[in-house]
Amino acid sequence: MKFIPQIKNLTPYVAGTPIEVVAREYGLDRVVKLASNESPLPPFPEVLDVITSKFDSLNRYPDAEARDLRAALAGRYTVEPDQVILGNGSCELLIWLSLIFLEPGAEAVFSDPTFLVYDEVTLARGATPVKVPLDGFTNDLNSMAAAVNDRTRIVFLTNPHNPTGTYLPATEIAAFAAGLPADCALVLDEAYNEYVEEPDAQGGLALFRANPNVILLRTFSKIYGLCGLRVGYGLCSPQVKEAIDKVRQPFNINTLAQAAALKALSLEDRLEERRALNREGRVQLYSGLGELGIGYIETQSNFMLVEIDQLSVPAANAPVELLRRGVIVRDGAALGCPGYMRVSIGTAGENDFLLEKLAELKN
Ligand SMILES: Cc1ncc(COP(=O)(O)O)c(C=O)c1O
């Protein structure tokens, strides 16, 4: 066997450890997972009912075009159905986008650090990642603009940013987009958009409407609590959808995911409760961390960076010390933020549990 040369440049994505695995390994009764920016709440009950109602049709393939879901999303965003693309999670959309835009010699510009999948999909295509350091904890749009050249085919930009949770105003992104060459796609990844509390939170959508090169990605994985079913979506030009339809596998959104996402979308007015829970969780963590004298980066998302370099254990050991106490977090060092850990904002009880365990590590 002879692998493609890119394989040697790639490393497998390391995901947060599942709760059951940690409970078993450390013999713990209570384990709280705050590692993967998930919703602490399950899907809405109506969504669960729809999922179970579909069990007896699983001998049939799903609708390869996911017509109902695409039509509902098109209605929701006042676009045409041929401007809606779906992925097995928005991660899969990143793969399809890399397939249609990237090849050896092409470049993709993105921040460093950022969501690790941009690097993976770029390298897998034999294209060149051009990584632009953050300005502090925020995407540095001026330096990103300077990194774009006539080989750049994609700019990947997250807002709010992962792993830092910082937010860029819509006007700044619009100015950046205006300076991009016509044959460069701007993939604006808004996986955490529903948690944003800023008044210009829908600015990315306005930018998409005004600019055919903007591809806007969102997901049912986060606030809707459906990451286990894997369904993300994108708004794009009909030309991008047509190209993706040529490379994607035909049944990429399974029957349960299509039905669940469709139902979830119809319950959008209930997201406010979840946004409020996240908002209260942020305040709880900010004040709890403040009382412990632990630094953090303010977030517009459902996760945040917390300083771990002033605890009673070395920063490199802190995530594992928390794991032993039943809290799963992500080590910032693995995400490009040494001295920090990334924690999801949980329920009030989960946040308290984290603060309690952090207090044990604070001398
Ligand atoms: C910035 C960003 N984009 C995309 C995703 C992928 O989400 P999914 O594939 O679950 O839709 C994530 C997941 O954590 C993310 O952080």
The ligand as a MOL file (V3000), in Angstrom:
LIG
                    3D

  0  0  0     0  0            999 V3000
M  V30 BEGIN CTAB
M  V30 COUNTS 16 16 0 0 0
M  V30 BEGIN ATOM
M  V30 1 C -15.5700 26.6060 15.2820 0
M  V30 2 C -16.2560 25.3070 15.0980 0
M  V30 3 N -16.7410 24.9940 13.8900 0
M  V30 4 C -17.3560 23.8410 13.6580 0
M  V30 5 C -17.5200 22.9180 14.6670 0
M  V30 6 C -18.1210 21.6030 14.3060 0
M  V30 7 O -19.3810 21.4320 14.7370 0
M  V30 8 P -20.2500 20.2380 14.1680 0
M  V30 9 O -19.4400 19.4340 13.2190 0
M  V30 10 O -20.6400 19.4630 15.3740 0
M  V30 11 O -21.4040 20.9150 13.4970 0
M  V30 12 C -17.0470 23.1730 15.9410 0
M  V30 13 C -17.2030 22.1770 16.9920 0
M  V30 14 O -16.7690 22.2330 18.0940 0
M  V30 15 C -16.3830 24.4030 16.1640 0
M  V30 16 O -15.8730 24.6950 17.3440 0
M  V30 END ATOM
M  V30 BEGIN BOND
M  V30 1 1 1 2
M  V30 2 1 2 3
M  V30 3 2 2 15
M  V30 4 2 3 4
M  V30 5 1 4 5
M  V30 6 1 5 6
M  V30 7 2 5 12
M  V30 8 1 6 7
M  V30 9 1 7 8
M  V30 10 2 8 9
M  V30 11 1 8 10
M  V30 12 1 8 11
M  V30 13 1 12 13
M  V30 14 1 12 15
M  V30 15 2 13 14
M  V30 16 1 15 16
M  V30 END BOND
M  V30 END CTAB
M  END
